Amino acid sequence: MIVIRNILFYIAFYGIGMLYVLGCVLAIPFGAGPLRSAVAAWSNYHRACVRHLLGIKIMIEGDHANEPVFYAVRHESFFEAIDAPAMYETPVTFAKHELSLIPGWGRAAKAYGMIFVERDQGARALRKMVAAAREYSKAGRPLVIYPEGTRTGHGETAKLQAGFAGLYKLIGLPVVPVAVNSGPLYHRFWKRPGTITYRIGEKIPPGLPRAEIEARVTDAINALN
């Protein structure tokens, strides 16, 4: 049964889902509203495939912030990245630069508001990211970052990337840590039924020393480990 569920999921999401990506690209000339609706539809379609084809339930503990904040999210699989537009209200996500090179998808992501991280560009890239993040937050959009920098296995604790503390200091927004335990179910070729839980932590104020913000975020995003 698991194999059948997975085959149907891969056909439905990666096959039919390409039409959603095409819809996102076609929506670009019509402005922000249609593009945001198309991206949300793609992400919600993924949720529907996860729920109805894979048999994975999604549980959310805690409340979203009602102001622009910096969501620092545990990263165990592609699930929480694909799910971000469904989970948060028009989020602006920090992602590795290589993703911008994906045909079609990369163009739509740039137009939607994803901030691509060029790790080899140093201070220049950091200034560029901070400027973009400030503009998006002024427009009322939340920022989403995966501070570990890459996927981390469930049960493991990774050191946060140095860039996270720098962005936190320079952007000056409160941080809301988010734990998620998608790894055991989703980070495998044969995905398994069960429940993926998001746990939204307490808001952390801006301006804390680097050691303190890193310690508090690390503890909170690993709450479901």
N, C-alpha and C positions, 0 to 999 in steps of 0.2 A: 504493500500500500504506500509506503514512503517513497519508493521509486516512482510509482505512478503519479503521486502528488508532485514530485519534483519535475518530472517530464512535462506535466501540464503547466507548472509554474514557469519553467524556462521558455516554453513556447509562448505562453500568454504574455509574460512580462518583457522578455527580450525580443520576441517576435512582434506582437501587436504593439508593445511599448514603443517601438521605433516610430510608429505613427504619431504618438504623443510628442516625441522629440521633434519630428518634422513639424508638427503643429506649433511647437515653441519657436522654431526658426521662422516659420511663416508669420507668426504673431509679432515679430520684432518691429516691422515697419509701422505697426498700428499703435505703438506706444506702450507705456509701462503697464497700464491696466490689463489689456488683453494678454500680454506676455506673462504677467504674474498669475493670471487665471490659468493659463496653459501649463505653467510650471507646477502650480498647486494641483491641477488635474492629473498630471503625470505622477506626482508623489502619492496622491490619494489612490490612484490606480494601483500603484505598487502595494500600498497598504491592503487594498482589497484582495490582491493576488496572494499576499502573505497570509491573510486571515482565511480566505475561502479555499485556497488551493493547498497551501502548506499546513494549514491548521494551527497557525501561530496566533495566539491572542496578544494584544498589546494593552498593558496596564500602565497608567500614569499616576504616580504618587506625588503629591505636592501641587503647588499652583504656579502658573506662569507669572512672570513679572508684568505689571501694567505700565511699564515705562521702558525706554531703550536701555538695555543692559548688555553685558558681555556674557553669553552662555558658554561655560567651559565644560565640554562634554567628553565623557569617557568614550574611547573608540575601540571597539572589539571586532567590528565587521563592517561591510558596506551598508548594512541595514540602516544605521543611524544617519549615515550621510545621505542616502536616497530618501529617507523619511523626513529630513529636516524641513522641507517646505510644508509638509503636512503637520509636523509637530509644532512649529513656531510660525508666527505671523510675518510673512515676507522676509525671511532671515537673510542676512548677508554673511556668507560662510567664507572662512579662510581655507584655501585648499592649495595643494602643491601645483606648481606651474604646469607640470606635464599634462594635467587634466584639461588645460585650455587648448591643447593641441588636438583633442578628439574632434573629428569632423562633425559639424552641425551642433553637437552638444556644447562644445567649447564656445562657439559663437553665441549661443543662447544664454549660456552661463554668464558670460561677460556682460551681455546686455541686461540680464536680470539683476546683477549686482554682486556676483561672486568676486572675492579678492584673492588673486593668485599670488602665492608666496614664491619669490625667486630667491632661494637660499644662498646662491652664490654671488648675489649683487650687493651684500653688505648694507651699510648705512643708507645708501641711496634708496634701496628697495624698502627699507624700514620706513623712511620718511614718506615714501609714496603710499605705503599701506596705511600709515597713520592718517594721512590727509584724506584718503578715501573713506576710511572708517569713520572719521569725524563727520564727514558730509552725510554719510548714510544714517548715522545715529541722530544727527540734527533733523533728518527727515522722519524720525520716529521708528526706524527699523532696528531690530535687535541684531547684534553681532553673534556669530557662532564660531567657536574655535575648538579644535581637538588638540589640547595642549601637550599631549604625549608625542604628537608629530607623526605618528604612524599607528597602525593597528597593534593592539597589545592583547595577548592571550588572556582569556578569563582565568582569574586566580593569580595573575602576575601583576606586579606594580612597577610601572616604568617611571623613570625620572622625567619631569616636565622639560620641554624644550626651552632654552634660554630666551627665545623670542617672545614667549608668552608673558613673562614678567615685564619685558620692555614695552610691549603693547599695552598691558594693563596700566603701567605708569604713565605712558604718554597720552593714551586716549582718555583716561580719567573717568571711566564708567564703573558702576558697581558690577561685580561678578556674581553670576548665579551658577554654581556647579551642578552638573547633571550626571548622575550615575546611570548606566544602562548595562544590562547583562545579556546582550544579543549573541555573544560568542558561541556558547554551547549549542545553540539552535541554528544560527544563520551562517556562521563562519566555517562552512564546510560545503563540499559539492552536493552531498545528499543532506539537505536541510531537514530538520526534524520538528514535529509539532511540539507545542508547549506554550509557555507564556514569556514574552519579553517585557521586562519592567523598566520604566524610566522612574528614577527618583530625583525630583527637583529639590535641590538643597536650599538652605537659607541664603539670602542675599548677603554678599560680603562687600563692605564699603570700599571706595577707592582710596588710594593714598597709603596703603600699608607697606611696610618694608618687604623686600623681595622674599626673604626667608619665610615670613609669616604668610604671605599670600600663596606661595607655592605649597607650604605645608597644609594650609586649610583646604586648598583646592584638591591636592592629592588625597587627603583623607576623605573628602566628600565624594569625589568621582569614583572612588574604590569602595564605596559603601555596600555595593551588591556583590563584591568579589567573594 
